[in-house]
């Protein structure tokens, strides 16, 4: 293709051939030479146009491929963002569940401490006003049913 362009430039920008001054100009010879040059230019023009069409076809193919790849990458990014949202949501719910379990464990531990200190040890932390001296709140076991072993000891 470069060779064709160079030849075209050489034909377009070449200095005209000197015509001998004393020889008579023959119009038939000039016309034949002009037709030959015109045929060469037409051929080179056709070659250049076909090369341009081929380059446009390849470029269009590449652009379509890149467009498809871009759509694939955008879809992948969307799916990854959605998966991240799902994982973050699951993690949030797990944190809430763990916090609820810890609260329940804490409450259960508090109840065991109260049962041990109050019910088993004759209301060790229970104040005269019915308040727990350990927590400063109302006793959660005051008036609660006591184990059968403790009731039998109290009745005897």
C-alpha positions in Angstrom: 0.0 0.0 0.0 2.9 2.3 0.8 4.4 1.6 -2.6 1.1 2.6 -4.3 1.1 5.9 -2.3 4.7 6.6 -3.2 4.0 5.9 -6.9 0.9 8.1 -6.8 2.9 11.0 -5.2 5.7 10.6 -7.7 3.2 10.8 -10.6 1.4 13.8 -9.1 4.4 15.8 -8.0 6.9 14.8 -10.7 8.3 17.6 -12.9 6.8 17.5 -16.3 8.9 15.9 -18.9 10.6 18.5 -21.1 9.2 18.6 -24.6 11.8 19.2 -27.3 11.2 22.6 -28.6 11.8 22.0 -32.2 10.0 18.7 -32.6 6.4 19.0 -33.6 4.0 17.9 -30.8 2.0 14.9 -31.8 -1.5 15.0 -30.2 -2.0 11.2 -30.6 1.2 10.4 -28.7 0.3 12.8 -25.9 -3.2 11.4 -25.7 -1.9 7.9 -25.5 0.6 8.8 -22.8 -2.2 10.7 -20.8 -4.5 7.6 -21.1 -1.7 5.3 -19.9 -1.1 7.6 -16.9 -4.9 7.8 -16.3 -5.2 4.1 -16.4 -2.3 3.8 -13.8 -4.0 6.3 -11.6 -7.3 4.6 -11.8 -5.7 1.3 -11.0 -3.9 2.7 -8.0 -7.0 4.5 -6.9 -8.9 1.2 -6.9 -6.1 -0.5 -5.0 -6.2 2.3 -2.4 -9.9 2.2 -2.0 -9.9 -1.5 -1.6 -7.2 -1.2 1.1 -9.2 1.5 2.8 -12.3 -0.7 2.8 -10.3 -3.6 4.2 -8.9 -1.3 7.0 -12.4 -0.1 7.8 -13.7 -3.6 7.9 -10.9 -4.7 10.3 -11.4 -1.6 12.5 -15.2 -2.2 12.7 -14.6 -5.8 13.7 -12.1 -4.7 16.4 -14.5 -2.0 17.7 -17.4 -4.6 17.9 -15.1 -7.0 19.8 -14.1 -4.3 22.2 -17.7 -3.2 22.7 -18.7 -6.8 23.5 -15.8 -7.2 25.9 -16.7 -3.9 27.6 -20.3 -5.1 28.1 -19.0 -8.4 29.5 -16.7 -6.5 32.0 -19.6 -4.2 33.0 -21.8 -7.2 33.6 -19.1 -8.9 35.7 -18.6 -5.7 37.8 -22.4 -5.6 38.4 -22.5 -9.2 39.5 -19.5 -8.7 41.8 -21.1 -5.6 43.4 -24.3 -7.6 43.9 -22.4 -10.5 45.5 -20.6 -8.0 47.8 -23.9 -6.5 48.9 -25.2 -10.0 49.6 -22.1 -10.9 51.6 -22.2 -7.6 53.6 -25.9 -8.2 54.4 -25.2 -11.7 55.6 -22.4 -10.4 57.7 -24.6 -7.8 59.2 -27.3 -10.4 60.1 -24.6 -12.7 61.6 -23.3 -9.8 63.7 -26.9 -9.1 64.9 -27.4 -12.8 65.7 -24.1 -13.1 67.6 -25.0 -9.9 69.6 -28.4 -11.4 70.4 -26.8 -14.7 71.5 -24.3 -12.8 73.6 -27.1 -10.9 75.2 -29.0 -14.1 75.9 -25.8 -15.7 77.3 -25.2 -12.7 79.5 -28.8 -12.8 80.8 -28.5 -16.5 81.4 -25.3 -16.0 83.3 -26.9 -13.2 85.4 -29.7 -15.5 86.2 -27.3 -18.3 87.3 -25.4 -15.8 89.5 -28.7 -14.6 91.0 -29.9 -18.2 91.6 -26.6 -19.1 93.2 -26.3 -16.0 95.4 -29.9 -15.7 96.4 -31.8 -18.9 96.1 -29.0 -21.2 97.1 -27.4 -18.9 99.7 -30.5 -17.5 101.4 -30.9 -14.4 99.3 -27.3 -13.2 99.9 -27.6 -10.1 97.6 -31.2 -9.2 98.4 -31.5 -6.0 100.3 -34.2 -5.1 102.8 -36.0 -3.0 100.3 -36.2 -5.9 97.7 -33.5 -4.5 95.6 -30.5 -6.6 94.5 -27.3 -5.2 96.1 -25.2 -6.5 93.2 -27.1 -4.9 90.3 -29.0 -2.1 92.1 -32.3 -3.2 90.4 -35.3 -5.0 91.6 -34.7 -8.7 92.3 -35.8 -10.9 89.4 -36.1 -13.9 91.6 -38.1 -12.4 94.4 -41.4 -14.2 94.4 -40.2 -16.7 91.9 -40.9 -20.4 92.5 -38.0 -22.0 94.5 -36.6 -25.4 93.9 -38.4 -28.3 95.8 -35.3 -29.0 97.9 -35.2 -25.5 99.2 -39.0 -25.5 100.0 -38.6 -28.7 102.1 -35.7 -27.2 104.0 -37.7 -24.1 104.8 -40.7 -26.0 106.0 -38.7 -28.2 108.4 
